[in-house]
Amino acid sequence: MPKPSHLRSVDPTPAPAAQGAAPRPSGVAVETLPKPGKRRKFSAAEKLRIVRAAAACTERGDIEALLRREGIYSFLLAAWRKQLALHGSEALAGRKPGRKPKHDAKDRRIAELEKRSARLEEKLALAEKLIDLQKKVSAILGVNLTTDEER
């Protein structure tokens, strides 16, 4: 009786290790690929390198080969070209995710100094009130508060 097609025998010899594959204890090699759903992040230097490589392409199909080799889509290359043209190589650097901070370091320092100034002005006003109170008390009691240096 012939074996069904889905029950064919498997060659027991382990497959040769592929490039970038991690050997398993069983002897079977498994390729180590990035996790699915994980976004690739390109540094500004990588983006600039790819844009320059695309600009150097002269033959028909060179850009498509470059895109396949780098594993990127054409819209990404177009976006990087646009950023480079509008804002220079600084625009290729990635930005932090999330909202932009409302204040930069200079604004935070100014706010901190303004708060400190307000606290010191309150202390000064209190000290002046205490001095006025001491003068009034000394006048009521008839005590002379002038020192030898002030005479």
C-alpha positions in Angstrom: 0.0 0.0 0.0 1.5 3.4 -1.0 2.1 6.1 1.7 -0.2 9.1 1.5 1.6 12.3 0.3 1.4 14.0 3.6 3.1 11.1 5.4 6.3 11.1 3.3 9.5 10.4 5.2 11.8 13.2 6.2 15.5 13.1 5.7 17.0 12.5 9.2 20.3 14.4 8.4 20.2 17.9 9.7 20.2 20.8 7.2 23.4 22.8 6.8 23.5 25.9 8.9 22.3 28.9 6.9 24.1 32.2 7.2 22.9 34.0 10.3 21.4 30.9 11.7 21.7 29.8 15.3 22.3 26.1 15.8 19.9 24.3 18.1 20.7 21.5 20.5 19.0 19.1 18.1 21.3 20.0 15.3 18.7 21.8 13.3 19.6 25.4 12.3 17.0 28.1 12.6 17.5 31.5 11.0 17.4 34.4 13.5 15.2 37.1 12.0 13.8 40.2 13.6 10.5 39.7 15.3 7.5 40.3 13.1 5.8 43.6 13.7 9.1 45.2 14.9 9.9 48.5 13.1 13.3 49.0 11.7 15.0 52.2 12.8 17.5 53.9 10.5 20.1 56.2 11.8 20.7 59.5 10.1 24.0 58.2 8.7 22.2 55.1 7.2 19.5 57.3 5.6 22.1 59.6 4.1 24.1 56.6 2.8 21.0 55.1 1.1 20.0 58.5 -0.4 23.5 59.0 -1.8 23.6 55.5 -3.1 20.3 56.1 -4.9 21.6 59.3 -6.3 24.6 57.5 -7.7 22.4 55.0 -9.6 22.6 55.5 -13.3 21.4 52.3 -14.9 17.8 51.4 -15.3 16.7 49.2 -12.4 19.6 50.1 -10.1 17.4 52.0 -7.7 14.9 49.1 -7.5 17.8 46.7 -6.8 19.1 49.1 -4.1 15.6 49.2 -2.5 15.4 45.4 -2.5 18.9 45.0 -1.1 18.2 47.5 1.7 14.7 46.2 2.3 12.9 49.5 2.1 10.0 50.8 0.0 10.3 53.6 -2.6 8.0 55.9 -0.6 10.6 55.8 2.3 13.4 56.8 -0.1 11.2 59.6 -1.5 10.5 60.9 2.0 14.2 60.9 2.9 15.0 62.7 -0.3 12.4 65.3 0.5 13.6 65.8 4.1 17.2 66.1 2.8 16.2 68.7 0.2 14.1 70.8 2.5 16.1 70.8 5.7 19.5 69.3 5.1 21.1 66.3 6.7 19.9 67.3 10.2 16.3 66.5 9.1 17.3 62.8 8.6 17.9 62.4 12.3 15.0 60.8 14.0 12.9 62.7 16.5 11.8 61.5 19.9 8.3 60.1 19.9 5.6 61.9 21.7 4.7 65.6 22.1 7.2 68.3 21.8 8.1 69.8 25.2 6.4 73.0 25.9 9.6 74.6 27.2 13.2 74.0 26.4 16.0 74.1 28.9 16.4 77.9 28.6 12.7 78.5 29.3 12.8 76.1 32.3 15.8 78.0 33.7 14.1 81.3 33.3 10.9 80.0 35.1 13.1 78.6 37.9 14.9 81.9 38.4 11.6 83.9 38.3 10.2 81.7 41.1 13.4 82.1 43.1 13.2 85.9 42.6 9.6 86.0 43.8 10.5 84.0 46.9 13.4 86.3 47.7 11.2 89.4 47.2 8.6 87.9 49.6 11.4 87.3 52.2 12.6 90.9 51.7 9.2 92.3 52.2 8.7 90.3 55.4 12.1 91.4 56.7 11.3 95.1 56.0 8.0 94.7 57.9 9.8 93.2 60.9 12.3 96.1 60.9 9.4 98.6 60.8 7.7 96.7 63.7 11.0 96.7 65.7 11.2 100.5 65.2 7.7 101.0 66.4 8.2 98.8 69.5 11.4 100.6 70.3 9.6 104.0 70.0 6.8 102.9 72.2 9.2 101.5 74.9 11.6 104.3 74.6 14.5 102.1 73.7 17.2 103.5 71.5 18.1 101.0 68.7 21.0 102.9 67.1 24.4 101.3 67.4 27.7 103.0 68.2 28.6 102.9 64.5 25.5 104.8 63.4 26.1 107.8 65.9 
